[in-house]
Amino acid sequence: MVHITEKGPLRDYLGRPLMTTTDNSNPWWPIFKQAVEAAGGKLSKPEILASTTDARFTRQMGIPTLGFSPMKNTPILLHDHNEVVN
């Protein structure tokens, strides 16, 4: 189970979770994890990324959403003037 420091509500106005669980209680998590590992990827601790804000719209429809970034060892520059991919 992922532990976070609560800095705001964890549920939307209808009581639905604002975050998707990343453990075996989510039936999609093991499939996602297996696909990443089968492709030679490595998962780090889940985090909320500014670049995956569109997920809020699918979560508002009650659809659990997982996002990922395939760019490892790359600083998050959010379209800064010197944004590069290692």
N, C-alpha and C positions, 0 to 999 in steps of 0.2 A: 504494500500500500504506500502511496506517495504521501509524504507529510509536507504540508506547506504552512507558512506563516500567514494567517488570515489577516488581510489588510482591507477587506471589503466583503460584500456578500458572496456566498458560494453558490447561491441559487438565483435564478431569474425571478421575475415578478409572478410567474406561474408555478414556482416551486421546482423547476427543472434544474439539474446541475449545470453550472457554468463551465465546468471542466469535465473532460472525459476520463474515466478511470483507466489506469495503465497497470492493471493486474488481471488475474484470471476471472474476476467477476465480470469483466467485459469480454464477451465471446470473440470480439474482433482482435483483441490485444495479442493472443498467442499466434494468430495468423499473421498479423503485422510484424511481430517480432521474428517469426520464422522466416518471412520473406526478406527482411533486412539482413538477417544473418546468412541466409542462403546466397545472397548477392555479395557476400563478403563484407557487409557493413557491421558496425558496432554501435549499439545503443548507449547513450549516456543517460544521465538523470533527466527525466522529463522537465520541461520548462515552458513557460509561456513566451512565445516569440512575437515581437511586434509585426513581423512579416506574415504572420498567419491569422491576421485579424478577420479574414473572411469566414473563418470557422464559426464565428459568433452567429452568423446568419443561419447556418445549418443547425447549430445547436438550438437556436430559437424555434426551429421547426421540430425539435425533439429528436434530431438525428445526432448520435454520438459521432464526434469528429476527431480524427488523428491527423496531425500534420508532421512533416519532417523536413529537414534541410540536408541535402546530400553534400554540402560543402564543409568538410572537416578541416580543422586547423586554419580557419579563415575568420578574421575578426568581423563582427557584425557592425557594419558602417552605415547601414540604412540609407543608401543612395547618397552618401557623402561625396564630396568632390574627388576624393582619392579612392573610391571603392574599387577593389580588385579581388580576384579569385585566385587563391594559391593553387 
